[in-house]
């Protein structure tokens, strides 16, 4: 549910960039502002948000236009590459030392814990 909301907000932000022949400073600033709000609403750390947005702003402003590639797609790639770098590319499995494995999930009331975990 929380990821669905974040996904929808980010998709809407990227859709607003699609079809623009050229990305301007204003387009980039608007998109970064929307990304910031989306991530803040998803309770992402401010440090992580700032790292992502600073990198994205720097890369998008210095972006060379590649023939036959939509500028919005290049912007999405910049954001995607940085998110993958922040989250890590490697899959980290869970290593339980005892059977059955025990995992604790905490969250505020109404934060969809029961819908996320199987019962």
Secondary structure, 3 states (H helix, E strand, C coil): CHHHHHHHHHHHHHHHHCCCCCCCHHHHHHHHHHHHHHHHHCCCCHHHHHHHHHHHHHHHHCCCCCCCCCHHHHHHHHHHHHHHHHHCCCCCCCCCCCCCCCCCCCCCCCCCHHHHCCC
